[in-house]
Amino acid sequence: MKKIFIKKNEEIRIKSGHLWIFSNEIEKTEDNLENGDIAYVYDFKNNFLGTGFYNKNSLISVRIFSKEQVDDFPQFIREKILKAFNLRTLFYPDRKSFRVAFSESDFLPGLIIDKYNSTYVLQVNSFGFDRNVKDVVGILKEDLHAENIFTKNDFHFRKIEGLPESDEVYLGNKAEEIISDGSIEYGIDFNKGQKTGFFFDQNDNRFFIERIAGGKKVLDAFCNSGGFGLHAAKAGAASVDFLDSSSYEIESAKKNFELNKFDIPSNFIKEDVFDFLEKNIQRDNKYDLIILDPPAFAKSRKNLQTAKKGYERLNKLALLNLNPNGFLVSSSCSHHIKDDEFIRILNTASVKCGKRVQLIHFNNASLDHPRLPAMEETNYLKFAVLNVL
C-alpha cells in the first residue's frame, strides 16, 4: 500500500478523530500517488494513523476513512454502508425513505446516499469514491435490492475535487417517486428538485411543528416542497401560507398539499421572502407562527459577516410580522455559523425590534444525519423555536 507522511504535530488533530489532512500538512509521499488512490497515513515518527483517499489537487489532500489498515476496500465499504443502513432502520423502522449514508459522518468520505423507496440517489463528492462508485452501486443492488440508482451530484464540491461536473444513471431510470416522511407524503421529481430530491435533514424537526401549529395562522417561508407547512396543516392550523421565490417549489408545495388532501385555507405565494416580509409589516396580516428555512447564507468564511447580517435582518422582519405570543421557528444550514452564534443572532434580532423571546427548543439535523464530535464540519444545521412574548 502506498504511504503518506504528515508533518510534526499535525497528527494531533487526526488522533483526536478528525478525518481531513490538508495539503500543507503533508511532509512527503512514497511511490507515485494518483488522485483517488488509497494510501496508508503515518506521522513524522512513522507511526500508523489511518487509511484514506489521496487527492493532490484538493486542499483536503487526504480523507481518512479508517484507523485500521484497509486492504480490501470493497468489503470495507460494504460493511460501512450496511452498518449505516441498519442504524437508520433502527431510528425509522416504518419508513422507506431516508438518508442512508452521510459522508464523513459514516466514515464514507465524499459519499452521500439517499433512499427513496427502492430508488437510491448518490452524491459522489470525493475522487476516491468516484473511482470506486461501481462497488457502491453493486452493494445497493445486491444487498439493498435497489431498483434505480443514479447521481444528483453537487457540482460545487466535484469542481473542488477536480471531478467532471456530470451525473450518471447506473440502474433503472429517474422515475418520479411518492415518498412518506412517516406522516406526510411528497411527490419527488428527480429531474427538477434540489439536492438529491428532498431535504431529509429537517425531517425530525418538521414533526416538532405539529406540537405548536394547531389553530394558528402559519407562514412557511422558503417553503421548498412545503414540508413544514404541511405538518402544520396536519396539526390543524387555521391557515397556512406557503412562500418561496421559486415557481417550481411553489408548484411542488401546492401539489403536495393536494396529495395529502388537506382542506384548510391556504395560499401559495411566489415572491422573494425579504420583500414579502417587508411589505407585509404594513398590512393587517400578521401570523401566529412563522417558519424560516432559508438556503445557506454563508457558503465560505469570506462572506460570514454578510451572512450574519442577512440572518439578523431576516429574523427581525419575521418577528415584526408576528402576533403577540406567536412562535418564530428559524433555521440555518450555514455550517460556518455555529450553534451559539446563531442563537446570538436571534437574540440580537429580537432586541433590535423590541421583542422579548424565549428559546423553547433547539435541535440540529435529523437522526439520519449523525455528526462526528471531532469534526465540527459535520454539524451544520441549526433549528430554533422562539416563543415571542
Buried (B, 14 or more C-beta within 10 A) or exposed (E): EBBBBBBEEBBEBBEEEBBBBBEEBBEEBEEEBEBBBBBBBBBBEEEEBBBBBBBBEBEBBBBBBBBEEBEEBEEBBBEBBBEBBEBBEEEBEEBBBBBBBBBBBBBBBBBBBBBBBBBBBBBBBBBBBBBBBEBBBBBBBEEBEBBBBBBBBBEEBBEBBBBEEEBEEBBBEBEBBEBEBBBBEBBBBBEEBBBBBBBBBBBBBBBBBBEBBEEBBBBBBBBBBBBBBBBBBBBEBBBBBBBBBBEBBBBBBBBBBEBBEBEBEBEBBBBEBBEBBBEBEEEEEBBBBBBBBBEBBBBEEEBBEEBBEBBBBBBBBBBBBBBEEBBBBBBBBBBBBBBEBBBBBBBBBBEEBEBEBEEEBEBBBBBBBBBBEBBBBBBBBBBBBBBBE
